[in-house]
Amino acid sequence: MSSSSSLLQLHEEDLRRLIGQAASGVDKLEHSSGSQFKNALSSSGSDLDEAFDVVERMEFEVRSMSGSQKSEWEAKLKTLRSDLDSLRRKVRKAEQSGPPGKRGSRISGNTPASDQLGSARDRMARSTDRLADGSKRLTEARKLAAEVRRRLGCCIICHIGDSVIGIYGNSD
C-alpha cells in the first residue's frame, strides 16, 4: 500500500466521522428550537466545512495517483462529495426555514419568487465556496511549487495544469 493510499484512508476515516457528526446535527435540527437549534446549525455547518476541506485534501492526493487506484478513489470522492452536498442543502434549508416551531410563519416562505431567490442564494453560496476552495488550492500549489523550487536549487518549472512541461536551471 502506498503512502498516498494510507494517507487517503486516514482522511477517509476522518471524513466519515465528520459526515456522521454533521448528519447527527441535521437530525437535531428537525427536533430542536431556540439556542439548541442555533447550536446544531452552527455545529453542522462547522462539521460540513471541515469535511469539505478534507475532501479537497483527498482530491489533491488523488491527483498524484495513477491507474485503477486513482479511478477507485475518484469514484469514492464523488460519492462522498454528493453526500456532503446533500447534507449542506439540508442545513441551508433548515437555516432558511428556521426552528420547527417557527416554520411557515414567514410571509415570503412559500412563494415562487422566494424559492427562486433561495435557489439563487444557494448557487451564489456554492460559487463562493468553490472560489474560496480554488483560492486555497492555488495557495497550497504555490507553496508546494516554492518548496520544490527551493529544493531544486532555484530552478524554473514550467507547467500547464497538472503536467510539468520542463525544468530549466537557473543561471545563478
C-alpha positions as CSV (number, residue, x, y, z in Angstrom):
1,M,0.0,0.0,0.0
2,S,1.4,3.4,-1.0
3,S,1.8,6.3,1.4
4,S,-0.8,8.2,-0.6
5,S,-3.3,5.4,-0.2
6,S,-2.7,5.1,3.6
7,L,-3.0,8.9,3.9
8,L,-6.2,8.8,1.9
9,Q,-7.6,6.1,4.2
10,L,-6.8,8.2,7.3
11,H,-8.6,11.2,5.6
12,E,-11.5,8.9,4.7
13,E,-11.9,7.8,8.3
14,D,-11.8,11.5,9.5
15,L,-14.3,12.4,6.7
16,R,-16.7,9.6,7.7
17,R,-16.6,10.8,11.3
18,L,-17.3,14.4,10.2
19,I,-20.2,13.3,8.0
20,G,-21.7,11.3,10.9
21,Q,-21.4,14.3,13.2
22,A,-23.0,16.6,10.5
23,A,-25.8,14.1,9.9
24,S,-26.5,13.9,13.6
25,G,-26.6,17.7,13.8
26,V,-29.1,17.8,10.8
27,D,-31.3,15.3,12.7
28,K,-31.2,17.6,15.8
29,L,-32.3,20.5,13.6
30,E,-35.5,18.7,12.9
31,H,-36.4,18.5,16.6
32,S,-34.8,21.4,18.3
33,S,-35.7,25.1,18.8
34,G,-34.1,28.3,20.2
35,S,-30.5,28.0,21.2
36,Q,-30.4,24.2,20.6
37,F,-31.4,24.9,17.0
38,K,-28.7,27.6,16.6
39,N,-26.0,25.3,18.2
40,A,-27.0,22.4,16.0
41,L,-27.0,24.6,12.9
42,S,-23.5,26.0,13.8
43,S,-22.1,22.6,14.7
44,S,-23.4,21.0,11.5
45,G,-22.1,23.9,9.4
46,S,-18.7,23.7,11.0
47,D,-18.5,19.9,10.5
48,L,-19.5,20.3,6.9
49,D,-16.9,23.0,6.3
50,E,-14.2,20.8,7.8
51,A,-15.5,17.8,5.8
52,F,-15.2,19.7,2.5
53,D,-11.7,20.7,3.5
54,V,-10.8,17.0,4.0
55,V,-12.3,16.2,0.6
56,E,-10.2,18.9,-1.0
57,R,-7.0,17.4,0.6
58,M,-8.1,14.0,-0.6
59,E,-8.6,15.2,-4.1
60,F,-5.2,16.8,-4.1
61,E,-3.7,13.5,-3.0
62,V,-5.6,11.5,-5.7
63,R,-4.3,13.7,-8.4
64,S,-0.8,12.3,-7.9
65,M,-2.1,8.7,-8.2
66,S,-2.4,6.6,-11.4
67,G,-4.3,3.7,-12.8
68,S,-7.2,1.8,-11.2
69,Q,-6.4,3.0,-7.7
70,K,-6.9,6.6,-8.9
71,S,-10.2,5.7,-10.5
72,E,-11.4,3.9,-7.4
73,W,-10.6,6.9,-5.1
74,E,-12.2,9.3,-7.6
75,A,-15.4,7.3,-7.5
76,K,-15.3,7.3,-3.7
77,L,-14.7,11.0,-3.6
78,K,-17.6,11.7,-6.0
79,T,-19.9,9.7,-3.7
80,L,-18.6,11.4,-0.5
81,R,-18.9,14.9,-2.1
82,S,-22.5,14.1,-3.2
83,D,-23.3,13.0,0.4
84,L,-21.8,16.3,1.7
85,D,-23.7,18.4,-0.8
86,S,-27.0,16.7,0.3
87,L,-26.2,17.4,3.9
88,R,-25.3,21.0,3.1
89,R,-28.6,21.5,1.3
90,K,-30.5,20.2,4.3
91,V,-28.6,22.6,6.6
92,R,-29.3,25.5,4.4
93,K,-33.0,24.6,4.1
94,A,-33.2,24.4,7.9
95,E,-31.4,27.7,8.2
96,Q,-33.8,29.4,5.8
97,S,-36.9,28.0,7.3
98,G,-35.9,28.3,11.0
99,P,-36.6,26.2,14.0
100,P,-39.5,23.6,13.7
101,G,-42.0,25.8,15.8
102,K,-41.4,28.8,13.6
103,R,-41.5,27.2,10.2
104,G,-44.1,28.5,7.8
105,S,-44.6,31.7,9.8
106,R,-42.6,33.9,7.4
107,I,-44.8,35.8,4.9
108,S,-42.4,35.1,2.0
109,G,-41.8,31.5,3.0
110,N,-43.6,29.6,0.2
111,T,-43.9,31.9,-2.8
112,P,-42.3,31.0,-6.1
113,A,-40.2,34.3,-6.0
114,S,-38.8,33.4,-2.6
115,D,-38.0,29.9,-3.9
116,Q,-36.1,31.4,-6.8
117,L,-34.3,33.8,-4.5
118,G,-33.4,30.9,-2.2
119,S,-32.0,28.8,-5.0
120,A,-30.1,31.8,-6.4
121,R,-28.6,32.4,-2.9
122,D,-27.7,28.7,-2.8
123,R,-26.0,28.9,-6.2
124,M,-24.2,32.0,-5.1
125,A,-23.1,30.4,-1.9
126,R,-21.8,27.3,-3.8
127,S,-20.0,29.6,-6.2
128,T,-18.4,31.5,-3.3
129,D,-17.4,28.2,-1.7
130,R,-15.9,27.0,-5.0
131,L,-13.9,30.2,-5.3
132,A,-12.7,30.0,-1.7
133,D,-11.7,26.4,-2.3
134,G,-9.9,27.3,-5.5
135,S,-8.1,30.1,-3.8
136,K,-7.0,27.7,-1.0
137,R,-5.8,25.1,-3.6
138,L,-3.9,27.8,-5.5
139,T,-2.2,29.0,-2.3
140,E,-1.3,25.3,-1.5
141,A,0.0,24.8,-5.0
142,R,2.1,28.0,-4.8
143,K,3.6,26.9,-1.5
144,L,4.3,23.4,-2.9
145,A,5.9,25.0,-6.1
146,A,8.0,27.3,-3.9
147,E,9.2,24.3,-1.9
148,V,10.0,22.3,-5.0
149,R,11.8,25.2,-6.5
150,R,13.8,25.7,-3.3
151,R,14.8,22.0,-3.3
152,L,15.8,22.0,-6.9
153,G,18.2,24.9,-6.4
154,C,16.1,27.7,-7.7
155,C,15.2,26.0,-11.0
156,I,12.3,27.2,-13.0
157,I,9.4,24.8,-13.5
158,C,7.1,25.3,-16.4
159,H,3.7,23.6,-16.2
160,I,0.3,23.5,-17.6
161,G,-2.5,22.2,-15.4
162,D,-1.2,19.1,-13.6
163,S,1.6,18.4,-16.2
164,V,5.2,19.5,-15.9
165,I,6.5,20.7,-19.3
166,G,10.1,21.4,-18.4
167,I,12.6,22.2,-15.7
168,Y,15.1,24.8,-16.5
169,G,18.1,25.5,-14.4
170,N,18.8,29.0,-13.1
171,S,22.0,30.6,-14.4
172,D,23.0,31.8,-10.9
